[in-house]
Amino acid sequence: MSRFVWCLFLCAGLLTFVSATPGKGAVLEQQPYGIVIPVQDAAVALEVWADNIIRVAYPKVTPFLDRKSLAVKPRQGLTPPWRTSRSGNQITITTAKLTVRVNADSGVVTFLDRQLKPILAEKDGGRAGRR
């Protein structure tokens, strides 16, 4: 019986490790206003506010996104059309005016214009508070 319990704990631990491993197997969580991508011990959340505004957050827990904020104006009107795509470890969210790419392994975020020229790119390993 103890061997069975030990195997059960081992399987549960492996399942937890595999599901938490970032990269190609990362589960993309679709929201009405954007996407949440699990990255290491947190998540990268992209919220579409307008064709030219995508809010980026790096919460340790995803319920963080549902909290009201004094720094962010409440959402007004409809969320503009957007779509997501994935190529290897790159997850992309695109609006009519803006494209944002997230590296699913590292969480590095890059903003691009309509011609896919970089507007702003985060340095690899450059996120404040990340170890």
Phi and psi in degrees as a GROMACS rama.xvg file:
@    title "Ramachandran Plot"
@    xaxis  label "Phi"
@    yaxis  label "Psi"
@TYPE xy
-66.7385  -30.9388  SER-2
-64.832  -39.985  ARG-3
-62.0141  -46.1357  PHE-4
-62.7588  -42.0172  VAL-5
-62.1453  -43.4055  TRP-6
-64.3377  -38.2624  CYS-7
-62.6232  -44.9149  LEU-8
-64.5528  -39.6007  PHE-9
-63.1363  -45.979  LEU-10
-63.6966  -41.7994  CYS-11
-63.3417  -40.1457  ALA-12
-65.3989  -43.2911  GLY-13
-64.3413  -41.7326  LEU-14
-61.671  -42.4234  LEU-15
-62.9885  -43.6277  THR-16
-62.9334  -47.1119  PHE-17
-64.8177  -41.5702  VAL-18
-71.8186  -22.9933  SER-19
-93.104  -8.31362  ALA-20
-71.9523  124.349  THR-21
-74.5692  175.965  PRO-22
108.784  -143.982  GLY-23
-58.4764  -30.2002  LYS-24
-90.1343  -0.379144  GLY-25
-60.4059  133.696  ALA-26
-85.332  122.715  VAL-27
-85.0492  120.301  LEU-28
-96.5627  113.043  GLU-29
-83.7733  132.027  GLN-30
-119.274  163.435  GLN-31
-63.3266  -24.2666  PRO-32
-112.003  0.400261  TYR-33
164.871  -150.774  GLY-34
-135.548  157.539  ILE-35
-127.783  127.318  VAL-36
-118.387  117.505  ILE-37
-66.3996  128.511  PRO-38
-137.73  115.739  VAL-39
52.3346  -116.755  GLN-40
-99.622  13.5465  ASP-41
-146.517  -148.871  ALA-42
-150.337  151.976  ALA-43
-103.926  122.004  VAL-44
-111.54  130.189  ALA-45
-116.103  120.625  LEU-46
-115.583  123.123  GLU-47
-82.8556  118.642  VAL-48
-106.311  -32.2008  TRP-49
-158.853  173.072  ALA-50
-58.2612  -28.0805  ASP-51
-114.845  12.2234  ASN-52
-133.723  117.524  ILE-53
-127.152  116.869  ILE-54
-80.9252  134.604  ARG-55
-113.39  130.982  VAL-56
-131.781  153.837  ALA-57
-128.755  68.4705  TYR-58
-80.1173  149.505  PRO-59
-74.2646  -28.5486  LYS-60
-132.434  137.583  VAL-61
-69.8249  -24.3447  THR-62
-60.1736  -16.0838  PRO-63
-51.9601  -35.6593  PHE-64
-68.8327  -21.9025  LEU-65
-87.245  -8.98836  ASP-66
-72.8177  144.856  ARG-67
-75.9552  147.236  LYS-68
-128.792  141.622  SER-69
-77.322  -20.2517  LEU-70
-88.3598  -15.6504  ALA-71
-120.008  125.012  VAL-72
-63.7266  139.654  LYS-73
-57.7577  146.341  PRO-74
-63.7051  132.549  ARG-75
-127.16  137.496  GLN-76
78.0958  -170.907  GLY-77
-86.7645  151.088  LEU-78
-74.186  130.734  THR-79
-66.0874  160.983  PRO-80
-61.6348  141.687  PRO-81
-153.332  162.775  TRP-82
-144.021  158.875  ARG-83
-119.18  155.366  THR-84
-148.871  166.184  SER-85
-141.666  134.94  ARG-86
-139.592  107.299  SER-87
63.5257  -123.677  GLY-88
-96.7144  8.35894  ASN-89
-98.351  123.085  GLN-90
-109.668  130.623  ILE-91
-122.643  138.602  THR-92
-120.654  131.478  ILE-93
-129.204  135.631  THR-94
-116.455  -173.943  THR-95
-64.5887  -26.7436  ALA-96
-119.63  -9.55587  LYS-97
-145.499  145.991  LEU-98
-127.561  135.214  THR-99
-125.223  128.039  VAL-100
-111.146  141.265  ARG-101
-125.609  128.848  VAL-102
-78.4035  115.221  ASN-103
-68.4529  -18.33  ALA-104
-80.9351  -46.2682  ASP-105
-105.412  -20.2061  SER-106
84.8887  4.73145  GLY-107
-64.7734  132.099  VAL-108
-110.009  135.731  VAL-109
-131.446  130.702  THR-110
-99.3496  135.011  PHE-111
-130.167  151.368  LEU-112
-83.9816  -171.529  ASP-113
-61.8323  -30.8546  ARG-114
-87.9642  9.04381  GLN-115
63.6723  29.2096  LEU-116
-89.6375  135.227  LYS-117
-60.6437  133.923  PRO-118
-99.2519  -46.1064  ILE-119
-152.029  132.959  LEU-120
-134.003  130.061  ALA-121
-74.8252  139.405  GLU-122
-69.2018  144.4  LYS-123
-64.2614  122.26  ASP-124
78.3427  12.2961  GLY-125
-94.1324  0.619961  GLY-126
-68.6254  128.324  ARG-127
-63.7884  138.655  ALA-128
80.4702  0.372877  GLY-129
-96.2131  135.092  ARG-130
